[in-house]
Amino acid sequence: MSREVILFIATSLDGFIAKEGDDLKWLDETEAEGDVGYQDMYQSIDTTIMGKRTYEYVMQHADSFPYPDKKNYVFSTSMKGSNEHVQFINEDVVEFTKRLKEEEGAKIWMVGGGKILDAFIKEDLIDEFIITVTPHILGSGISLFNKDNPQIDLTLVETKRYGQFVNLHYKRKAL
């Protein structure tokens, strides 16, 4: 049985995951209750995957690396090797992830960014979608989903309200 890949992400009502320039301040300006399901998701994973821009954003805005107890892969064409928290991967993210899914382990969290998400959607690599909708219409920015995606049929697992946020939890229907 292969490991599942989770997308746990916030989006504006009009489908943007960040404003221009990777601005996420709007997320912090909204009243939330609890952790919007983060701890439950985090307990279910043992691996993270992210792009270089997402990694750099995390490092710039966090006091310390937020996932020290997980195996972390950062996809980059310029960074190589590893540091105490992440291994930099200089190969195709889709092929690497397909191999990773076949290894023993818990779920894999696709943290971001937009280019990796687009590649995963185009290849139908996301098994579970936990999308938190925020009460914002941003008008522009980085889209949650790009054009020319395949049809992917999902089943609604549950919805939860966390203050002004709503989590939509879907699983991909079995192929």
C-alpha positions as a LaTeX table, in Angstrom:
\begin{tabular}{lrrr}
\hline
Residue & $x$ (\AA) & $y$ (\AA) & $z$ (\AA) \\
\hline
Met1 & 0.00 & 0.00 & 0.00 \\
Ser2 & 1.39 & 3.35 & $-0.89$ \\
Arg3 & 1.69 & 6.35 & 1.40 \\
Glu4 & $-0.77$ & 9.20 & 0.99 \\
Val5 & 0.13 & 12.77 & 0.12 \\
Ile6 & $-1.83$ & 15.47 & 1.97 \\
Leu7 & $-2.42$ & 19.02 & 0.83 \\
Phe8 & $-3.12$ & 21.12 & 3.95 \\
Ile9 & $-3.38$ & 24.73 & 2.83 \\
Ala10 & $-5.34$ & 27.95 & 3.26 \\
Thr11 & $-6.99$ & 29.78 & 0.39 \\
Ser12 & $-8.98$ & 32.95 & $-0.02$ \\
Leu13 & $-12.59$ & 32.61 & $-1.07$ \\
Asp14 & $-11.53$ & 33.49 & $-4.63$ \\
Gly15 & $-8.86$ & 30.79 & $-4.70$ \\
Phe16 & $-5.53$ & 32.46 & $-3.89$ \\
Ile17 & $-2.96$ & 30.97 & $-1.49$ \\
Ala18 & $-0.80$ & 34.12 & $-1.32$ \\
Lys19 & $-0.92$ & 37.71 & $-2.47$ \\
Glu20 & 1.63 & 39.11 & $-4.90$ \\
Gly21 & 5.19 & 38.82 & $-3.53$ \\
Asp22 & 4.29 & 35.73 & $-1.44$ \\
Asp23 & 2.44 & 37.96 & 1.07 \\
Leu24 & 0.57 & 35.90 & 3.69 \\
Lys25 & $-0.11$ & 38.66 & 6.24 \\
Trp26 & $-3.84$ & 38.55 & 5.47 \\
Leu27 & $-3.99$ & 35.08 & 7.07 \\
Asp28 & $-2.75$ & 36.40 & 10.42 \\
Glu29 & $-5.31$ & 39.22 & 10.39 \\
Thr30 & $-8.28$ & 36.86 & 10.64 \\
Glu31 & $-9.89$ & 35.58 & 13.83 \\
Ala32 & $-9.46$ & 31.84 & 14.19 \\
Glu33 & $-10.42$ & 29.37 & 16.88 \\
Gly34 & $-7.80$ & 26.78 & 17.73 \\
Asp35 & $-5.20$ & 25.67 & 15.24 \\
Val36 & $-7.62$ & 25.13 & 12.31 \\
Gly37 & $-6.86$ & 21.39 & 12.34 \\
Tyr38 & $-3.08$ & 21.73 & 12.05 \\
Gln39 & $-2.13$ & 19.43 & 14.97 \\
Asp40 & $-4.37$ & 16.60 & 13.79 \\
Met41 & $-2.85$ & 16.80 & 10.31 \\
Tyr42 & 0.69 & 17.17 & 11.67 \\
Gln43 & 0.33 & 14.05 & 13.85 \\
Ser44 & $-0.60$ & 12.00 & 10.77 \\
Ile45 & 2.59 & 12.77 & 8.78 \\
Asp46 & 6.27 & 11.89 & 9.04 \\
Thr47 & 7.51 & 13.70 & 5.92 \\
Thr48 & 7.23 & 17.16 & 4.35 \\
Ile49 & 7.84 & 18.24 & 0.78 \\
Met50 & 8.26 & 21.87 & $-0.26$ \\
Gly51 & 9.84 & 24.08 & $-2.85$ \\
Lys52 & 12.76 & 26.41 & $-2.25$ \\
Arg53 & 10.62 & 29.56 & $-2.13$ \\
Thr54 & 8.33 & 28.01 & 0.49 \\
Tyr55 & 11.34 & 26.88 & 2.51 \\
Glu56 & 12.89 & 30.35 & 2.37 \\
Tyr57 & 9.59 & 31.93 & 3.42 \\
Val58 & 9.30 & 29.53 & 6.37 \\
Met59 & 12.87 & 30.22 & 7.47 \\
Gln60 & 12.39 & 33.97 & 7.17 \\
His61 & 9.15 & 34.04 & 9.20 \\
Ala62 & 9.70 & 31.34 & 11.85 \\
Asp63 & 11.79 & 31.64 & 15.01 \\
Ser64 & 13.08 & 28.12 & 14.39 \\
Phe65 & 12.50 & 25.38 & 11.84 \\
Pro66 & 8.86 & 24.31 & 12.43 \\
Tyr67 & 9.10 & 20.61 & 11.48 \\
Pro68 & 12.23 & 19.35 & 13.28 \\
Asp69 & 10.73 & 15.94 & 14.10 \\
Lys70 & 9.88 & 15.12 & 10.45 \\
Lys71 & 11.86 & 14.10 & 7.37 \\
Asn72 & 11.94 & 17.24 & 5.21 \\
Tyr73 & 12.66 & 17.51 & 1.49 \\
Val74 & 13.19 & 20.84 & $-0.27$ \\
Phe75 & 13.20 & 20.88 & $-4.06$ \\
Ser76 & 15.72 & 23.28 & $-5.53$ \\
Thr77 & 17.90 & 23.64 & $-8.57$ \\
Ser78 & 20.43 & 25.82 & $-6.75$ \\
Met79 & 20.67 & 24.44 & $-3.19$ \\
Lys80 & 22.37 & 21.09 & $-2.73$ \\
Gly81 & 23.12 & 18.63 & 0.07 \\
Ser82 & 21.43 & 18.99 & 3.44 \\
Asn83 & 21.43 & 20.86 & 6.72 \\
Glu84 & 20.30 & 19.76 & 10.18 \\
His85 & 16.60 & 19.84 & 9.17 \\
Val86 & 16.21 & 19.40 & 5.42 \\
Gln87 & 17.59 & 17.48 & 2.49 \\
Phe88 & 17.75 & 19.45 & $-0.75$ \\
Ile89 & 16.56 & 17.49 & $-3.75$ \\
Asn90 & 17.77 & 18.39 & $-7.25$ \\
Glu91 & 15.57 & 16.04 & $-9.25$ \\
Asp92 & 12.05 & 15.90 & $-10.65$ \\
Val93 & 9.57 & 16.35 & $-7.79$ \\
Val94 & 6.95 & 14.06 & $-9.34$ \\
Glu95 & 9.30 & 11.11 & $-9.89$ \\
Phe96 & 10.89 & 11.57 & $-6.45$ \\
Thr97 & 7.47 & 11.67 & $-4.77$ \\
Lys98 & 6.24 & 8.59 & $-6.62$ \\
Arg99 & 9.22 & 6.68 & $-5.21$ \\
Leu100 & 8.71 & 8.20 & $-1.75$ \\
Lys101 & 5.06 & 7.09 & $-1.72$ \\
Glu102 & 6.20 & 3.47 & $-2.13$ \\
Glu103 & 8.52 & 3.60 & 0.92 \\
Glu104 & 7.39 & 2.63 & 4.41 \\
Gly105 & 6.08 & 5.49 & 6.50 \\
Ala106 & 3.19 & 7.74 & 7.43 \\
Lys107 & 1.52 & 10.39 & 5.29 \\
Ile108 & 3.48 & 13.03 & 3.36 \\
Trp109 & 2.54 & 16.71 & 3.65 \\
Met110 & 2.97 & 18.77 & 0.50 \\
Val111 & 3.62 & 22.12 & 2.23 \\
Gly112 & 3.94 & 24.27 & $-0.92$ \\
Gly113 & 4.48 & 26.05 & $-3.20$ \\
Gly114 & 2.43 & 26.70 & $-6.22$ \\
Lys115 & 4.70 & 25.05 & $-8.81$ \\
Ile116 & 4.94 & 21.78 & $-6.88$ \\
Leu117 & 1.20 & 21.82 & $-6.19$ \\
Asp118 & 0.49 & 22.33 & $-9.89$ \\
Ala119 & 2.76 & 19.41 & $-10.83$ \\
Phe120 & 1.09 & 17.19 & $-8.19$ \\
Ile121 & $-2.41$ & 18.10 & $-9.39$ \\
Lys122 & $-1.49$ & 17.47 & $-13.03$ \\
Glu123 & $-0.13$ & 14.02 & $-12.05$ \\
Asp124 & $-2.98$ & 13.29 & $-9.55$ \\
Leu125 & $-0.53$ & 12.80 & $-6.67$ \\
Ile126 & $-2.63$ & 14.40 & $-3.91$ \\
Asp127 & $-4.66$ & 11.81 & $-1.98$ \\
Glu128 & $-6.16$ & 14.06 & 0.68 \\
Phe129 & $-7.15$ & 17.73 & 0.42 \\
Ile130 & $-7.59$ & 19.75 & 3.62 \\
Ile131 & $-8.34$ & 23.22 & 2.37 \\
Thr132 & $-9.04$ & 26.04 & 4.79 \\
Val133 & $-11.16$ & 28.76 & 3.21 \\
Thr134 & $-10.60$ & 32.25 & 4.62 \\
Pro135 & $-13.02$ & 35.19 & 4.56 \\
His136 & $-11.04$ & 37.15 & 2.00 \\
Ile137 & $-11.42$ & 38.02 & $-1.66$ \\
Leu138 & $-7.88$ & 38.92 & $-2.70$ \\
Gly139 & $-8.49$ & 39.56 & $-6.38$ \\
Ser140 & $-5.05$ & 38.40 & $-7.45$ \\
Gly141 & $-2.01$ & 36.49 & $-6.27$ \\
Ile142 & $-0.84$ & 32.88 & $-6.42$ \\
Ser143 & $-3.72$ & 30.60 & $-7.40$ \\
Leu144 & $-4.53$ & 27.46 & $-5.48$ \\
Phe145 & $-5.24$ & 25.65 & $-8.75$ \\
Asn146 & $-3.91$ & 26.51 & $-12.20$ \\
Lys147 & $-5.48$ & 25.83 & $-15.58$ \\
Asp148 & $-5.57$ & 22.61 & $-17.58$ \\
Asn149 & $-5.86$ & 20.21 & $-14.65$ \\
Pro150 & $-7.29$ & 16.72 & $-15.05$ \\
Gln151 & $-10.65$ & 15.92 & $-13.54$ \\
Ile152 & $-10.09$ & 14.54 & $-10.03$ \\
Asp153 & $-13.12$ & 13.15 & $-8.23$ \\
Leu154 & $-13.21$ & 13.66 & $-4.47$ \\
Thr155 & $-15.33$ & 12.58 & $-1.53$ \\
Leu156 & $-16.15$ & 15.05 & 1.23 \\
Val157 & $-14.91$ & 13.66 & 4.56 \\
Glu158 & $-15.99$ & 16.57 & 6.76 \\
Thr159 & $-16.26$ & 20.31 & 7.19 \\
Lys160 & $-15.24$ & 22.19 & 10.34 \\
Arg161 & $-15.54$ & 25.82 & 11.34 \\
Tyr162 & $-12.69$ & 27.50 & 13.24 \\
Gly163 & $-13.91$ & 31.04 & 13.91 \\
Gln164 & $-13.86$ & 32.79 & 10.54 \\
Phe165 & $-12.13$ & 29.85 & 8.81 \\
Val166 & $-13.80$ & 26.77 & 7.32 \\
Asn167 & $-11.90$ & 23.52 & 6.71 \\
Leu168 & $-13.01$ & 21.40 & 3.78 \\
His169 & $-11.59$ & 17.89 & 4.05 \\
Tyr170 & $-11.73$ & 15.73 & 0.92 \\
Lys171 & $-10.18$ & 12.42 & $-0.10$ \\
Arg172 & $-9.55$ & 11.36 & $-3.66$ \\
Lys173 & $-11.95$ & 8.66 & $-4.78$ \\
Ala174 & $-10.29$ & 5.30 & $-5.31$ \\
Leu175 & $-9.13$ & 4.79 & $-8.87$ \\
\hline
\end{tabular}
